[in-house]
Amino acid sequence: MIGNIFEESKSLILRYFPERQIYLRSGGEVSYFVLKTRTQLIVSTIFGMVAMWCLITIFNLVWGHNPLRGPSKHNKLIKAEYERLLDDAEARYSNAQLQLTQQQETFEMAARSFQEKHAAIAQLVNQPVIDANIPSMDLAGYAKPKILRSPTVRDALPRVSRVAEINTTGVDIGVGLDKPLTNLDETQNDILLAAENETLNRIESARAIIEATNLNVEDVLSAGTFGSGGPLMSVASEGVDARVGTIKARAFEAKLLDDALTSIPLGQPVEVDHYRTSSFGVRKDPFTRRPAMHSAVDIASYRMAPVLATAPGIVIYSGSKGAYGKVVIIDHGHGFTTKYAHLAKTYVKRGQKVEKGSKLGGMGSTGRSTATHLHYEVRFQGRVYDPDKFLKAGLYVQ
């Protein structure tokens, strides 16, 4: 059977590729060569393979399987990878910019906090002097009183620690300075807390002394230069601990109370040996022997005993004044005035500034008087008050 197939294949090949003679005529001569069956098969096979390769190439070009397009596809992959890397780089850059902005804002907030706290510390350290831009009254330039002790305990309950009320600023700017800055912030907080406690003690003691005179603290403060509201006080900036503004406000309150204490006549008008001859209030008049209101206290000593100013101020009257005899009247500011009557001699003149303890005159018995003594009178906003209250309160102030 195989032999038959071979014979049929051989006969089919010989039919299509028989041995051929090709004649060539040139110059009257004829030549020929024989193209054998084997040669024809080889040539046909070669041409068939070339044709097949051309068909495959055309097919790839038509259906997108062009092998020449391989480099282009690789380039696209490289381009896509590059774009992905570029997007990642831009995202990292944006993230770094955001972190830098946040760190800058944190640093600026910490800087504002340090600045505010430093200003508050400077203000507290420089007490009783405050902002130089705030005009102060003429009488506030005198020596400030020193509170020796408070006449009464004002706090009904123990104080609550304020340590937790000032929070440490979270300084985190991503550098090695974070811990030193945090330590600086904690140090400032400790200083502010200590200064605040000291300021609160001053406020409470000053209020207690003022109230010991039977005066209302708010009335005294409202009679001052700044009134009850006071000038505009800067508070902590946005992002800065608001507690700093509270501390600065308390420091300013302490300043107002210091000025008020300076104006309140808390000194002793007579410091030499003396004794009380008459108190404030209703008494039997020494001349008419009838009940009469006595608006002062009478202090007796030897003739020409020095009479002293009980607070700094300005002399608004010096001379004779009817039944009071020779009189000196001083305006201390904050609505306070004092009157020193029945003097034998005066040492000051109208418009003169005097300090606490300045000699105003010598004790005498001029005017409506039975013997040598001092008529000492205290007024607040035109109303007379018991000088004994002021004298006793003055024992707690140096």
C-alpha positions as CSV (number, residue, x, y, z in Angstrom):
1,M,0.0,0.0,0.0
2,I,2.8,2.3,0.9
3,G,4.4,1.5,-2.4
4,N,1.2,2.4,-4.2
5,I,1.1,5.8,-2.4
6,F,4.7,6.4,-3.4
7,E,4.0,5.5,-7.0
8,E,1.0,7.8,-7.1
9,S,2.9,10.7,-5.6
10,K,5.8,10.1,-8.0
11,S,3.4,10.1,-11.0
12,L,1.7,13.3,-9.6
13,I,5.0,15.1,-9.3
14,L,6.1,14.0,-12.8
15,R,2.8,15.2,-14.2
16,Y,3.3,18.8,-12.7
17,F,7.0,18.9,-12.7
18,P,8.2,16.9,-15.7
19,E,11.7,17.3,-16.9
20,R,11.9,20.4,-19.0
21,Q,14.3,21.6,-21.6
22,I,14.7,25.3,-22.0
23,Y,16.1,26.5,-25.3
24,L,18.0,29.7,-25.7
25,R,18.8,31.2,-29.1
26,S,21.4,33.9,-29.4
27,G,23.5,35.0,-32.4
28,G,22.1,32.3,-34.6
29,E,23.1,29.7,-32.2
30,V,20.7,27.6,-30.1
31,S,21.5,26.3,-26.7
32,Y,19.5,24.6,-24.1
33,F,19.6,23.4,-20.6
34,V,17.6,20.8,-18.8
35,L,15.4,21.7,-15.7
36,K,15.1,18.5,-13.8
37,T,12.2,17.6,-11.6
38,R,14.2,17.8,-8.4
39,T,15.4,21.4,-9.2
40,Q,11.8,22.4,-9.9
41,L,10.7,21.0,-6.6
42,I,13.4,22.8,-4.7
43,V,12.6,26.1,-6.4
44,S,8.9,25.6,-5.9
45,T,9.4,24.8,-2.2
46,I,11.5,27.9,-1.7
47,F,8.9,30.1,-3.4
48,G,6.1,28.4,-1.4
49,M,7.9,29.2,1.9
50,V,8.5,32.8,0.8
51,A,4.8,33.1,-0.1
52,M,3.8,31.6,3.2
53,W,6.0,34.0,5.2
54,C,4.5,36.9,3.2
55,L,1.0,35.8,4.0
56,I,1.8,35.4,7.7
57,T,3.3,38.9,7.8
58,I,0.3,40.4,6.0
59,F,-2.0,38.6,8.5
60,N,0.0,40.1,11.5
61,L,-0.2,43.6,10.0
62,V,-3.9,43.3,9.5
63,W,-4.8,41.8,13.0
64,G,-2.4,43.8,15.1
65,H,0.2,41.2,15.8
66,N,2.9,43.1,14.1
67,P,6.3,42.1,15.5
68,L,7.6,45.5,14.6
69,R,5.3,47.0,17.1
70,G,7.0,45.3,20.0
71,P,9.4,48.2,20.7
72,S,6.5,50.7,20.7
73,K,4.6,48.6,23.3
74,H,7.7,48.5,25.4
75,N,8.0,52.2,25.2
76,K,4.4,52.6,26.3
77,L,5.2,50.4,29.3
78,I,8.2,52.5,30.1
79,K,6.2,55.7,29.7
80,A,3.4,54.4,32.0
81,E,6.0,53.4,34.6
82,Y,7.6,56.9,34.3
83,E,4.2,58.6,34.7
84,R,3.4,56.4,37.7
85,L,6.8,57.4,39.3
86,L,6.1,61.0,38.5
87,D,2.7,60.9,40.1
88,D,4.2,59.3,43.2
89,A,6.9,62.0,43.3
90,E,4.3,64.8,43.0
91,A,2.2,63.1,45.8
92,R,5.3,62.9,48.1
93,Y,6.2,66.5,47.3
94,S,2.6,67.7,48.1
95,N,2.7,65.7,51.3
96,A,6.1,67.2,52.2
97,Q,4.7,70.7,51.5
98,L,1.7,70.0,53.7
99,Q,3.9,68.7,56.5
100,L,6.2,71.7,56.2
101,T,3.2,74.1,56.3
102,Q,1.8,72.3,59.4
103,Q,5.2,72.4,61.1
104,Q,5.5,76.1,60.2
105,E,2.1,76.8,61.7
106,T,3.0,74.8,64.8
107,F,6.3,76.7,65.2
108,E,4.5,80.1,64.6
109,M,1.9,79.1,67.2
110,A,4.6,78.1,69.7
111,A,6.5,81.4,68.9
112,R,3.3,83.4,69.6
113,S,2.8,81.4,72.8
114,F,6.3,82.1,73.9
115,Q,6.0,85.8,73.1
116,E,2.7,86.2,74.9
117,K,4.0,84.3,77.9
118,H,7.2,86.3,77.9
119,A,5.3,89.6,77.8
120,A,3.1,88.4,80.6
121,I,6.1,87.4,82.7
122,A,7.8,90.7,82.0
123,Q,4.6,92.5,83.0
124,L,4.3,90.5,86.2
125,V,8.0,91.0,87.0
126,N,7.8,94.7,86.4
127,Q,4.8,95.2,88.7
128,P,3.5,97.7,89.8
129,V,4.7,99.3,86.5
130,I,2.7,98.2,83.5
131,D,2.5,99.1,79.8
132,A,4.3,102.4,79.3
133,N,1.7,103.4,76.7
134,I,-1.0,103.5,79.3
135,P,-1.1,107.0,80.8
136,S,-1.0,106.9,84.6
137,M,-2.4,109.4,87.0
138,D,0.0,111.9,88.6
139,L,-0.5,110.5,92.0
140,A,0.3,107.0,91.0
141,G,4.0,107.8,90.6
142,Y,4.6,107.7,94.3
143,A,6.0,104.8,96.3
144,K,3.7,101.8,96.3
145,P,2.5,100.5,99.6
146,K,3.9,97.2,100.9
147,I,1.2,94.9,102.4
148,L,2.6,93.3,105.5
149,R,-0.4,91.0,106.0
150,S,-4.0,90.7,105.2
151,P,-6.4,91.9,107.9
152,T,-8.9,89.1,107.1
153,V,-8.8,85.7,105.4
154,R,-10.8,86.1,102.2
155,D,-10.8,82.6,100.9
156,A,-13.6,80.5,102.6
157,L,-12.3,77.3,101.0
158,P,-8.7,76.2,100.1
159,R,-7.5,77.2,96.7
160,V,-7.6,74.6,93.9
161,S,-4.3,74.1,92.2
162,R,-4.1,75.8,88.8
163,V,-1.3,73.7,87.5
164,A,-3.7,71.8,85.2
165,E,-5.2,75.0,83.8
166,I,-2.2,75.9,81.8
167,N,-1.4,73.2,79.2
168,T,2.0,72.8,77.8
169,T,2.1,73.7,74.1
170,G,2.7,70.6,71.9
171,V,5.8,71.8,70.1
172,D,6.4,69.2,67.3
173,I,8.1,70.6,64.3
174,G,10.0,67.5,63.5
175,V,13.5,68.7,64.5
176,G,15.9,68.2,67.4
177,L,14.7,71.5,69.0
178,D,11.3,70.0,69.9
179,K,12.3,69.0,73.5
180,P,14.2,72.2,74.3
181,L,11.2,74.2,73.1
182,T,8.9,72.1,75.2
183,N,11.1,72.5,78.2
184,L,11.1,76.3,77.7
185,D,7.3,76.3,77.5
186,E,7.1,74.3,80.7
187,T,9.5,76.7,82.4
188,Q,7.4,79.6,81.3
189,N,4.3,77.9,82.6
190,D,5.9,77.4,86.0
191,I,6.9,81.0,86.2
192,L,3.5,82.2,85.1
193,L,1.8,79.9,87.7
194,A,4.1,81.2,90.5
195,A,3.6,84.8,89.4
196,E,-0.2,84.3,89.2
197,N,-0.4,82.9,92.7
198,E,1.7,85.8,94.0
199,T,-0.6,88.2,92.1
200,L,-3.7,86.6,93.5
201,N,-2.3,87.0,97.0
202,R,-1.7,90.7,96.3
203,I,-5.2,91.1,95.0
204,E,-6.8,89.3,97.9
205,S,-4.8,91.2,100.5
206,A,-5.4,94.5,98.8
207,R,-9.2,93.8,98.6
208,A,-9.2,92.8,102.2
209,I,-7.5,96.0,103.3
210,I,-9.9,98.2,101.3
211,E,-12.9,96.3,102.7
212,A,-11.5,96.8,106.2
213,T,-12.1,100.5,105.8
214,N,-15.8,99.8,105.1
215,L,-15.5,100.8,101.5
216,N,-16.6,98.9,98.4
217,V,-13.7,97.8,96.3
218,E,-15.5,98.4,93.1
219,D,-16.4,101.9,94.2
220,V,-12.8,102.7,94.9
221,L,-11.6,101.3,91.6
222,S,-14.3,103.1,89.6
223,A,-13.1,106.4,91.1
224,G,-9.6,105.8,89.7
225,T,-8.1,107.1,86.5
226,F,-9.2,104.1,84.4
227,G,-12.7,103.7,85.9
228,S,-14.3,100.4,86.5
229,G,-13.6,99.0,83.0
230,G,-10.0,100.0,82.6
231,P,-8.1,100.4,79.3
232,L,-8.1,97.8,76.6
233,M,-6.0,94.8,77.6
234,S,-4.6,92.6,74.9
235,V,-5.6,88.9,75.3
236,A,-3.8,85.8,74.0
237,S,-3.7,85.5,70.2
238,E,-5.5,82.8,68.3
239,G,-3.8,79.4,69.0
240,V,-2.2,80.8,72.2
241,D,-3.1,79.7,75.7
242,A,-6.0,81.9,76.7
243,R,-4.9,81.5,80.3
244,V,-2.1,84.1,79.6
245,G,-4.8,86.7,78.9
246,T,-6.3,85.9,82.3
247,I,-3.0,86.2,84.1
248,K,-2.3,89.6,82.4
249,A,-5.8,90.8,83.4
250,R,-5.1,89.8,87.0
251,A,-1.8,91.6,86.9
252,F,-3.6,94.7,85.7
253,E,-6.2,94.3,88.5
254,A,-3.3,94.1,91.0
255,K,-1.9,97.3,89.5
256,L,-5.2,99.1,89.9
257,L,-5.5,97.9,93.5
258,D,-1.9,99.0,94.2
259,D,-2.8,102.5,92.8
260,A,-6.0,102.5,94.9
261,L,-4.0,101.5,98.1
262,T,-1.6,104.3,97.3
263,S,-4.4,106.8,97.3
264,I,-6.2,105.5,100.4
265,P,-5.1,107.5,103.5
266,L,-3.8,104.5,105.6
267,G,-1.0,106.3,107.3
268,Q,-0.8,107.8,110.8
269,P,-1.3,111.5,111.0
270,V,0.6,111.8,114.3
271,E,3.5,109.4,115.1
272,V,4.7,111.0,118.3
273,D,3.2,110.2,121.7
274,H,-0.5,111.1,121.5
275,Y,-3.9,110.1,122.8
276,R,-7.5,110.1,121.5
277,T,-9.8,112.9,122.8
278,S,-12.8,112.3,120.6
279,S,-14.1,109.7,118.2
280,F,-16.0,109.7,115.0
281,G,-19.8,109.9,115.3
282,V,-22.4,111.6,117.5
283,R,-20.9,113.1,120.6
284,K,-21.7,115.9,123.2
285,D,-20.4,119.1,121.7
286,P,-17.7,120.6,124.1
287,F,-19.2,124.1,123.7
288,T,-23.0,123.6,123.5
289,R,-23.0,120.3,125.6
290,R,-25.6,119.0,123.1
291,P,-25.4,115.9,120.9
292,A,-23.7,116.8,117.6
293,M,-22.2,114.9,114.7
294,H,-18.4,114.7,114.8
295,S,-17.1,114.0,111.3
296,A,-13.5,113.2,112.4
297,V,-11.3,112.0,115.2
298,D,-9.5,114.3,117.6
299,I,-5.9,113.4,118.4
300,A,-4.1,115.3,121.2
301,S,-0.4,115.8,121.8
302,Y,2.0,118.6,122.6
303,R,1.9,122.0,120.8
304,M,3.6,122.0,117.4
305,A,3.7,118.2,117.3
306,P,4.3,117.3,113.7
307,V,1.1,116.5,111.7
308,L,1.9,114.1,108.8
309,A,0.2,113.3,105.5
310,T,-1.5,109.9,105.6
311,A,-1.1,109.3,101.9
312,P,0.6,111.0,98.9
313,G,-1.4,113.7,97.1
314,I,-1.8,117.3,96.2
315,V,-2.6,120.1,98.7
316,I,-5.9,121.7,97.6
317,Y,-6.3,124.0,100.6
318,S,-3.9,125.5,103.1
319,G,-4.9,128.4,105.4
320,S,-7.6,129.5,107.8
321,K,-11.1,128.1,107.5
322,G,-13.5,129.5,110.0
323,A,-14.2,127.2,113.0
324,Y,-11.5,124.8,111.8
325,G,-8.8,127.4,112.3
326,K,-5.7,126.7,110.2
327,V,-6.4,123.8,107.9
328,V,-4.6,121.7,105.3
329,I,-6.8,119.6,102.9
330,I,-5.1,117.0,100.6
331,D,-6.6,115.4,97.5
332,H,-5.1,111.8,97.3
333,G,-6.9,110.8,94.1
334,H,-9.4,108.0,93.7
335,G,-11.9,110.3,95.3
336,F,-10.1,110.5,98.7
337,T,-9.4,113.7,100.6
338,T,-8.2,114.3,104.1
339,K,-8.5,117.3,106.3
340,Y,-6.1,118.4,109.1
341,A,-7.6,121.2,111.3
342,H,-6.8,123.4,114.3
343,L,-3.1,123.6,113.3
344,A,-0.9,126.1,114.9
345,K,1.2,126.5,111.7
346,T,1.1,125.1,108.2
347,Y,4.2,124.0,106.2
348,V,2.7,123.5,102.8
349,K,0.9,125.6,100.2
350,R,-1.9,125.0,97.7
351,G,-0.9,123.0,94.7
352,Q,2.1,121.4,96.4
353,K,2.7,117.6,96.0
354,V,3.3,115.8,99.2
355,E,4.4,112.3,100.0
356,K,3.0,110.0,102.6
357,G,4.6,111.1,105.9
358,S,5.3,114.6,104.8
359,K,5.0,117.3,107.5
360,L,2.0,119.4,106.9
361,G,2.0,121.6,110.0
362,G,2.3,121.8,113.7
363,M,-0.5,120.7,116.1
364,G,-2.3,123.7,117.7
365,S,-5.7,124.9,118.9
366,T,-6.8,127.5,116.3
367,G,-10.4,128.0,115.4
368,R,-13.2,126.4,117.5
369,S,-11.1,124.4,119.8
370,T,-10.7,123.9,123.6
371,A,-7.1,122.7,123.6
372,T,-4.2,121.6,121.5
373,H,-5.3,118.7,119.2
374,L,-5.7,117.6,115.6
375,H,-9.0,117.3,113.9
376,Y,-8.4,114.5,111.4
377,E,-11.1,113.9,108.8
378,V,-11.3,111.4,105.9
379,R,-13.7,111.8,102.9
380,F,-14.4,109.5,99.9
381,Q,-16.3,111.1,97.0
382,G,-17.4,113.9,99.3
383,R,-18.8,111.6,102.1
384,V,-17.1,111.4,105.5
385,Y,-15.9,108.1,106.8
386,D,-14.7,106.9,110.2
387,P,-10.9,107.6,110.2
388,D,-10.4,104.8,112.8
389,K,-11.2,102.2,110.1
390,F,-8.5,103.6,107.9
391,L,-6.0,103.9,110.8
392,K,-6.6,100.3,111.8
393,A,-6.4,99.1,108.2
394,G,-3.1,101.0,107.8
395,L,-1.5,98.8,110.4
396,Y,-1.3,96.1,107.8
397,V,0.4,98.3,105.2
398,Q,3.9,99.7,105.4
